[in-house]
Amino acid sequence: MVDDAMTLASSDGGSPALVPIMSVLMIMGLVQVVRPQLIWRLNSRLQRGWVKNPEATEPTRRGYTMQRVSGVLFLAVATWILVRNL
């Protein structure tokens, strides 16, 4: 009986962990679109000890624009994955 339930669950195509994981990733993608500076600030702390001046590594306006574009693309792909697997 357990094998039948496992087969039925696996034939459904969706993993029970897919929705929570994709939700967290989509929130991160949304932050990347709305406030890429916040992501840079969080990551700049990780650069200490590796980079002489972490504040000097802040992206330019073009860099932030590219982060926003990649965030929009990521959100589109993540939404497509969620819709396809639900």
C-alpha positions as CSV (number, residue, x, y, z in Angstrom):
1,M,0.0,0.0,0.0
2,V,2.9,2.4,0.7
3,D,4.4,1.6,-2.6
4,D,1.2,2.5,-4.4
5,A,1.0,5.8,-2.5
6,M,4.7,6.5,-3.5
7,T,4.0,5.6,-7.1
8,L,0.9,7.8,-7.2
9,A,2.8,10.8,-5.6
10,S,5.7,10.4,-8.0
11,S,3.5,10.2,-11.0
12,D,1.9,13.5,-10.0
13,G,5.1,15.2,-11.1
14,G,5.3,17.6,-8.2
15,S,7.5,17.5,-5.1
16,P,6.0,18.6,-1.8
17,A,9.1,20.7,-1.2
18,L,8.9,22.5,-4.6
19,V,6.4,25.1,-3.6
20,P,8.2,26.3,-0.4
21,I,11.6,26.3,-2.0
22,M,10.4,28.1,-5.1
23,S,8.5,30.6,-2.9
24,V,11.7,31.5,-1.0
25,L,13.6,31.8,-4.3
26,M,10.9,34.0,-5.8
27,I,11.0,36.3,-2.8
28,M,14.8,36.6,-3.3
29,G,14.2,37.3,-7.0
30,L,11.7,40.0,-6.1
31,V,14.1,41.6,-3.7
32,Q,16.7,41.6,-6.5
33,V,14.3,43.4,-8.8
34,V,13.0,45.9,-6.3
35,R,16.1,46.6,-4.1
36,P,19.3,45.2,-5.6
37,Q,21.3,47.5,-3.3
38,L,20.0,45.5,-0.3
39,I,21.5,42.3,-1.8
40,W,24.8,44.1,-2.4
41,R,24.9,45.3,1.2
42,L,24.4,41.8,2.5
43,N,27.0,40.3,0.2
44,S,29.5,43.1,0.9
45,R,29.9,41.8,4.5
46,L,31.0,38.5,3.1
47,Q,33.8,40.2,1.1
48,R,35.6,41.4,4.3
49,G,38.9,39.6,4.5
50,W,38.9,38.9,0.8
51,V,38.7,42.4,-0.6
52,K,40.7,45.5,0.6
53,N,37.8,47.9,0.4
54,P,34.3,46.2,0.1
55,E,32.6,49.5,-0.3
56,A,34.6,50.1,-3.5
57,T,33.1,47.1,-5.1
58,E,29.5,48.5,-5.3
59,P,28.0,48.1,-8.7
60,T,27.3,51.0,-11.0
61,R,23.8,52.0,-12.1
62,R,24.2,49.7,-15.1
63,G,25.2,46.9,-12.8
64,Y,22.1,47.3,-10.7
65,T,20.0,47.5,-13.9
66,M,21.5,44.2,-15.1
67,Q,20.7,42.7,-11.7
68,R,17.1,43.8,-12.1
69,V,16.8,42.4,-15.6
70,S,18.2,39.0,-14.4
71,G,15.8,39.1,-11.5
72,V,12.8,39.6,-13.9
73,L,14.0,36.7,-16.0
74,F,14.5,34.5,-13.0
75,L,11.0,35.4,-11.7
76,A,9.5,34.5,-15.1
77,V,11.3,31.1,-15.2
78,A,10.4,30.4,-11.6
79,T,6.7,31.2,-12.2
80,W,6.7,29.0,-15.3
81,I,8.2,26.1,-13.3
82,L,5.6,26.5,-10.5
83,V,2.7,26.6,-12.9
84,R,4.0,23.7,-14.9
85,N,4.5,21.5,-11.8
86,L,1.3,22.3,-9.9
